[in-house]
Amino acid sequence: MTQTKRPPADDSSAQTPADELAQLREELLRLKEIAARAQADLQNAKIRMDREAQELRLFAVEGLMVRLLPTIDNFQRSFSHLPNDLQNHEWVKGIAATEQKLMKDLEAVGLKRIDPLGQLVDPVKHEVLQTAPGAKDTVVEVYEAGYELGGRVLKAAKVVAGAGE
């Protein structure tokens, strides 16, 4: 039988246990860094999803509120034109209680009435319909209430601004 000669072992490719340990430590650090980044990405995604879900809920509520605002305004107009002889009528008191409950429920989900009387005119929150004697650029009368939801103006208040006279 013929024997095949084996090439001599290359001692340069053999690793010492210390080299192997150093490589394993480097790999461990690399994997820890990857895990930390993945966890941070997951946390950021969770925060982003929570924020988007909250914005979606606010958007859905906003659509409903915009549709209800004319009804709320009609309640207010009705009460402001109520004849004196009906002011203490039980039926009217019941309707007023219903309107107050509706407003409390809407406020509970974030609707806020803009009360601009005496404030400087803000074109975002106030729609000036006319001017009258009073401090310049100050709301002197409110024709129709305005409303905000989550810091966003849904409906500007219709107001009379002072002309500076």
C-alpha positions as CSV (number, residue, x, y, z in Angstrom):
1,M,0.0,0.0,0.0
2,T,1.1,3.3,-0.8
3,Q,0.8,6.0,1.8
4,T,-0.2,9.5,0.9
5,K,1.9,12.1,2.4
6,R,-0.1,14.6,4.5
7,P,0.8,18.2,4.2
8,P,2.3,19.6,7.4
9,A,-0.2,21.3,9.7
10,D,-0.4,25.0,9.4
11,D,0.2,26.3,12.8
12,S,-0.8,29.9,11.8
13,S,-4.6,29.0,11.5
14,A,-4.8,27.3,14.9
15,Q,-6.3,29.6,17.5
16,T,-5.3,29.7,21.0
17,P,-8.1,29.5,23.7
18,A,-7.3,33.2,24.5
19,D,-7.9,34.2,20.9
20,E,-11.1,32.2,20.7
21,L,-12.3,33.8,23.9
22,A,-11.5,37.3,22.6
23,Q,-13.5,36.5,19.4
24,L,-16.4,35.2,21.4
25,R,-16.4,38.4,23.6
26,E,-16.5,40.6,20.5
27,E,-19.3,38.5,19.0
28,L,-21.2,38.8,22.3
29,L,-20.8,42.6,22.4
30,R,-22.0,42.8,18.8
31,L,-25.0,40.7,19.5
32,K,-25.8,42.8,22.6
33,E,-25.6,45.9,20.5
34,I,-28.0,44.4,17.9
35,A,-30.4,43.4,20.7
36,A,-30.3,46.8,22.3
37,R,-31.0,48.5,18.9
38,A,-33.9,46.1,18.2
39,Q,-35.4,46.8,21.6
40,A,-35.1,50.6,21.0
41,D,-36.7,50.2,17.6
42,L,-39.5,48.2,19.1
43,Q,-40.1,50.8,21.9
44,N,-40.1,53.6,19.3
45,A,-42.6,51.7,17.1
46,K,-44.9,51.1,20.1
47,I,-44.8,54.9,21.0
48,R,-45.5,55.8,17.3
49,M,-48.4,53.3,17.1
50,D,-49.9,54.6,20.4
51,R,-49.6,58.2,19.1
52,E,-51.2,57.2,15.7
53,A,-54.0,55.4,17.5
54,Q,-54.7,58.4,19.6
55,E,-54.7,60.7,16.6
56,L,-57.1,58.3,14.8
57,R,-59.5,58.3,17.8
58,L,-59.3,62.1,17.9
59,F,-60.0,62.3,14.2
60,A,-63.1,60.1,14.6
61,V,-64.4,62.1,17.5
62,E,-63.7,65.3,15.6
63,G,-66.0,64.2,12.7
64,L,-68.8,63.5,15.1
65,M,-68.3,66.8,16.9
66,V,-68.4,68.8,13.7
67,R,-71.7,67.2,12.9
68,L,-73.1,68.0,16.4
69,L,-72.1,71.6,16.6
70,P,-75.0,73.0,14.6
71,T,-77.4,71.1,17.0
72,I,-75.6,72.6,20.0
73,D,-75.9,76.1,18.4
74,N,-79.6,75.5,17.9
75,F,-80.1,74.6,21.5
76,Q,-78.3,77.9,22.5
77,R,-80.4,80.0,20.1
78,S,-83.6,78.4,21.4
79,F,-82.7,79.1,25.0
80,S,-81.8,82.7,24.2
81,H,-85.2,83.3,22.5
82,L,-87.3,81.5,25.1
83,P,-90.4,83.6,26.0
84,N,-90.5,84.7,29.7
85,D,-93.7,82.9,30.5
86,L,-92.0,79.5,29.5
87,Q,-88.8,80.0,31.4
88,N,-89.9,78.1,34.5
89,H,-92.0,75.5,32.6
90,E,-91.0,71.9,33.6
91,W,-90.7,70.8,29.9
92,V,-88.3,73.6,29.2
93,K,-86.3,72.7,32.3
94,G,-86.1,69.1,31.0
95,I,-84.8,70.2,27.6
96,A,-82.2,72.5,29.3
97,A,-81.1,69.5,31.5
98,T,-80.7,67.4,28.4
99,E,-78.6,70.0,26.7
100,Q,-76.4,70.4,29.8
101,K,-75.9,66.7,30.0
102,L,-75.0,66.6,26.3
103,M,-72.4,69.4,26.8
104,K,-70.9,67.6,29.8
105,D,-70.6,64.4,27.9
106,L,-69.0,66.2,24.9
107,E,-66.6,68.1,27.3
108,A,-65.6,64.7,28.8
109,V,-64.3,63.6,25.4
110,G,-62.4,66.9,24.9
111,L,-64.8,69.4,23.4
112,K,-64.1,72.9,24.8
113,R,-66.2,76.0,24.3
114,I,-64.2,79.1,23.2
115,D,-65.2,82.0,25.5
116,P,-63.7,85.0,23.7
117,L,-65.5,87.9,25.4
118,G,-62.9,90.5,26.4
119,Q,-60.0,88.7,24.6
120,L,-58.0,90.1,21.8
121,V,-59.2,89.0,18.4
122,D,-57.5,85.8,17.2
123,P,-58.2,85.1,13.6
124,V,-57.9,81.4,14.2
125,K,-60.4,81.3,17.0
126,H,-62.7,84.2,16.1
127,E,-64.6,85.2,13.0
128,V,-65.3,88.9,13.2
129,L,-68.7,89.7,11.7
130,Q,-68.7,93.4,12.5
131,T,-67.1,96.1,14.6
132,A,-68.7,98.2,17.4
133,P,-67.6,100.8,19.9
134,G,-65.1,99.2,22.3
135,A,-61.4,98.5,22.9
136,K,-59.7,98.1,19.5
137,D,-59.4,94.5,18.3
138,T,-61.1,93.1,21.5
139,V,-64.1,90.9,21.4
140,V,-67.0,93.0,22.7
141,E,-69.9,90.6,21.9
142,V,-70.3,87.0,20.9
143,Y,-73.0,86.0,18.4
144,E,-72.2,82.3,18.3
145,A,-69.8,80.2,20.4
146,G,-66.7,78.6,19.0
147,Y,-65.4,75.2,19.9
148,E,-62.0,73.4,20.2
149,L,-61.1,69.8,20.4
150,G,-57.7,68.7,21.5
151,G,-56.3,72.2,20.9
152,R,-57.6,72.3,17.4
153,V,-60.3,74.8,16.5
154,L,-63.4,73.0,15.1
155,K,-65.5,76.1,14.7
156,A,-64.5,79.8,15.2
157,A,-66.6,81.9,17.5
158,K,-68.7,84.5,15.6
159,V,-67.9,87.8,17.3
160,V,-68.1,91.6,17.3
161,A,-64.8,93.3,17.7
162,G,-64.1,96.7,19.2
163,A,-63.3,99.5,16.7
164,G,-61.3,101.5,19.2
165,E,-63.9,104.1,19.9
